[in-house]
Amino acid sequence: MRFPLRPATFAVVMLLSLMTARAESLYEIAVKDIDGKAATLAPHRGRVLLIVNVASECGYTPQYTGLQALFAKYEAQGLTVLGFPCNQFGGQEPGTNAEIKNFCSSKFT
């Protein structure tokens, strides 16, 4: 079987489809913000969302600079970049939510 998407992209698409199977729309998916408070994606309705899995100790950490530049360039046209920290891939995001928030806000605002 041949997929039109790269395997990693396919996995993300599959994950989103599984997550939305329980919700009426993407905007109703329950998430937690960086401060641990319950939230949904509803405040972002009507915007273009780039949802990114991030890890501050990953070899791809330089992507933060590009993501910030992309957001700065297209925010006025409706782009929102949502980063979801993940420590499931080689322990590359071992910090607490407070440490992750401090790292991002001190380097990429």
N, C-alpha and C positions, 0 to 999 in steps of 0.2 A: 504494500500500500504506500502510495506516495502522497506526502502532505505538501500543500502549497506554502506552508509556513515552516520556518526552522523549528526543530523540536522544542527549544526553550519557549518560543513564541506560542507554539501549539499548547504547551503545558499551561501557560498563562491564560490563554483563551479558554481552555478546558476548566481551569480553576474558576475563572470568572463566570462561566456558564453554570458550574455547580453552585457557586455562591448565589447567583441570581435566581436559581431554581426555587429558592425559598422566599424570594422577595418579588414584589411586583415590578420593580425597576432597580437599576444600579443605584439609584439615589436612596433606596431604603435599606441598603446593606448596612448592618450594624458594624461599626468600627470603634476603636478607641483613639482619642487624640494623644499627642505626645505627653500630656499631663495625666493620662489614664482615665479621662472622662469619656463616658459613652457619647457617641456621635453617629451621624449618618453622612452620606455624601450629598444630602439634600441642599445644603447651602451652595453647592457648586452647580446646581441645575442650570442649564443653559450655557455653560462654559465648555470649552474643549478641555478634557482631562487627560493628562499624561500621568499615569500611575506607575511609579517606579519602586522596585525593591532595592533598598540601599543598605550598605554596610560600610562604616567609616574606616575599617581596617582592611578592606578589600583592595586588591590590586586595581580595581576600577574606581577607587575613590576620586581620582581626578575628574570623573564624570560630574561631580557636584558643580565644578566650575562651569562646565558646558550646560548643565541643567539650569543654573542660575542665569547664564547669559541668554539661553533660550526663553526663559520666563520673562526676563527683562525686555527682550525684543518683542515678544508677542502677547504680553499681558493685556495691553490695550485692545487687542483683537479678540480677547476672550480665553486665552490659555491659562490654565492652572496646572501646576506641577505638584503632585501629591507623592511624597516619599514615605514609604513604609519600611522602617528598619527591620532587619531580619538577621538573626544569629544562627539560622539553621544550616548555613552553608559554610562549614569549616570554622565556625566560631568567630566569624569576622566582624561581628557587631556585639561584643561582650559587655558594652557599657549599659548603665541604667538609663531609663528614659531621660532623667535629668542631665546625665553626662552627654547623651546623644544630642539633646536640645542645645546644650551649651556649645558643643562642638560645631553644630550647624550654624547657630546664630552668631557665633564669634567669627566664623570664617566665610559664611555665605549669606549675607543679608543685603 
